[in-house]
Amino acid sequence: MMGERIPLLCLIILVLFGCTKKQTVQVRYFHIPEALKKVAIFQKDTYWVYRNDSTGEVDCTYVSAIPVSGTRMNGDQNEYITDYIQIPVHSNLFTQFYLSGMLGDFPQYSGYPFFVLAKGFFMGCSPGETAYVLYDDSLINHNGGNWYNCNTDPKIPEIHGDEFIETGEYSNFVVNDVVFDKVRETRSIFSGFGDKLDDTIDFFFSPGNGLVKIIFKVDTSAYHEEKRAFLSWSLLRYKVVQ
């Protein structure tokens, strides 16, 4: 009688152990470091006035509401929890700024990004183009990617995002007679309206001050005959509230 119970007990233990193992998910948190918040959170009433270097046209970009903080879950079993801060802006150039504790959906990409969603460019479910990335090291000229799985089923990827290259860091950077102590240039390379990765935006970011120069090299045709454009905008004046 006892011999008959032993296999049954082993089977029950095996089933229970297997169920417990399947239900165990190791959750990882990706927080936004204070160092990024210090240089890239801009509160309501912040504004930047930009001038088109070719036409002289002027645009006023301003933070239109209080930044919103939250968390998003991603991964095959929602095992990654990522902090984000969304900064809504009103502008003819941009739609929002966005801080994140992780680049895209994939933790193998390191760095803490500041994204900019340029007006009129399709980015799928991505919060924007990579404009500045804070790293734990002191090196410069990093490169990487910002990729989001837009499908509700993470096992069936529908990827949107961009690649980026840090092309330089400058001291005493002069824009319209204003000198900035430190400016990082990041080139975002993305598909834009088409399927080719040949549209780029160069972001010149001054920590604590925001974007001081933006250069668009993009296709403006919107699904029609390709028409390349070079658009450069430089900061004229600004007010930052942090």
C-alpha positions, 0 to 999 in steps of 0.5 A, a space after each residue: 500500500 505504501 509502495 503505491 503511494 510513493 509514485 503518486 506523491 512524487 507526481 504531486 510534488 513534481 506537478 506542484 514544483 513545475 507550476 511554481 517554477 512557471 509562475 515565478 517571474 523576476 521583475 527588473 525595475 529601470 528608474 530614471 536617475 536624478 542626474 537625468 531629471 536634473 538636466 532634462 525635466 522642464 516644467 510648465 512656463 518653460 519656452 524656447 524661441 527658435 529661428 530657421 537659419 535659412 528663412 528667418 521664420 520663428 517658432 516658439 516651443 513651450 511646455 504646455 502642461 505639468 509633466 506626467 510621471 508613470 511606469 510602463 511594463 514590457 517584456 514577454 511576461 511584463 518582467 520589466 518595469 520602466 519609469 517615464 516622464 512625459 513633457 507635453 510641448 506646444 510647437 510647430 517643431 515638436 509634440 512632446 519630450 519624454 524621459 525614460 529609465 531604459 532605451 526602448 523595450 530591450 534592456 540590452 541597450 544601456 543608457 537613460 534617454 531624453 526623447 523628442 517627438 518631432 511634429 509630422 513624423 511617424 514613429 509608431 509606438 515609440 515616444 520619439 527620436 533619441 535626442 540625448 542619452 545619459 550614461 553611467 560612464 564618462 565616455 563620449 560618442 556612444 551609439 545604439 538604438 531605441 526600439 519598441 515592440 508595438 504589437 500587444 503580443 510581445 512574441 510577435 514583434 512590430 518594431 518601431 524606433 530609431 538608431 542614434 550616434 553621438 557625433 560630438 560634445 562641445 564646450 563654449 558652443 555659440 548659438 546666436 551670440 549666446 555661449 553654452 558651456 556644454 553641448 552634446 550632438 546626437 544624430 537620430 537615424 530613423 525611417 520617417 515616412 518611408 522604409 529607408 533609414 536615411 532620414 536624420 535629425 541632429 539634436 544639439 542638447 545643452 544639459 539644463 537648458 534644452 535643445 539649442 540647435 536642431 538640423 532636419 535632413 528628411 524626406 518631406 514628401 509624405 508617401 509621394 515623390 521623394 523630396 529631400 529637405 535640409 532644415 536648420 533651427 537655432 535658439 534665439 532666446 529661452 526661459 527654463 523652469 525646472 
